[in-house]
Amino acid sequence: MGNISDRKFEHIQLATAAQTGVGELNQFFDYEPLFSAHPDSVDLSLTFLGKKMQAPLWVSSMTGGTGPAKIINQNLALVTKEFGLGMALGSCRPLLDGSKDFSDFDLRPIIGDDLPFWANLGIAQLEELIDEGKLDSVKEMLSRLQADGLIIHLNPLQEWYQPEGDRYKRSPLETIETILASEIPVIVKEVGQGMGPRSLKKLLEMPLKGLELASFGGTNFSKLEKLREKELDLSKPIDLMFVGHSALEMVNQINLLKTELGSNILCENIIISGGIQDSLYGHWLSERCQLTNVVGRAKGYLDHASSIDDLRKFVTGQIETLKMAKSFLKAK
């Protein structure tokens, strides 16, 4: 319990520093302190993508195939296993050209068989593989990784800004339909701009295993590519990097589409990601979303992934915050 006198003295010393203004008030929840005890045990588990997770938290696609990536990915896999989360790999493109980076991505032995674990490729690489008649190499890669399926990332703006970027020959829709016809389990995501209502509607009508929002407000890969320029490229101004859709906008649109489409929705699992700066905001969006969902973050995990102890503390903080939110908060 500590010394009460010491604690009271600390309260007096810190009272000024602890002042807050109304402008700092969280506007997303009603705080209801009357009806619960402190949450020693709150069940946060859910079934998502056919597997039981212990908390609705998703480690979104980040990195692979570069120096420090191995220890980062292994640490992410360790906390995924320890806390019962879901995880997606960064782009697995290096595995299509050889096996030298395979150990960076070989995380199923750490995560185990019972949790979601998904590989990741860009639409441009898949278009190329289809043209070359090499789609079986994707199935082989998924088998080697023991992954549950493939996340396809859409990034036309990033590719346009990237000096080494690819150019789509066909619409991503055509490529996705070809992948689905090959019976590869698929999740579709953007990479930081989000997607508009027409794209969302079409994707929800397709037999996808899931949809990741990757909305505007977090890491913007169009901006990232612009920042990579050694010299300013005036032929690619910054205008396009600021188009997109926020997570809240996309969640609201999904709810409208759920009402509009009803039983015609074939994709019912949503990973809410992009601009999720803290656990409470993610929880608020999750409570609003009317389809089965988890909250995905990338940079939040990446910031702590070099130290397994720091990463464990970060994930513990997210989970304990969710337990308190379930006990004392009601989403507005």
PyMOL commands that set and color helices and strands:
alter all, ss='L'
color gray80, all
select helices_A, chain A and resi 4-14+22-24+69-83+93-97+102-105+108-111+123-131+136-145+156-161+172-181+197-204+221-227+238-242+247-264+279-288+299-302+308-328
alter helices_A, ss='H'
color red, helices_A
select strands_A, chain A and resi 29-31+46-48+51-53+57-59+86-88+117-122+150-153+186-189+210-212+269-272+292-297+329-331
alter strands_A, ss='S'
color yellow, strands_A
deselect
rebuild
show_as cartoon
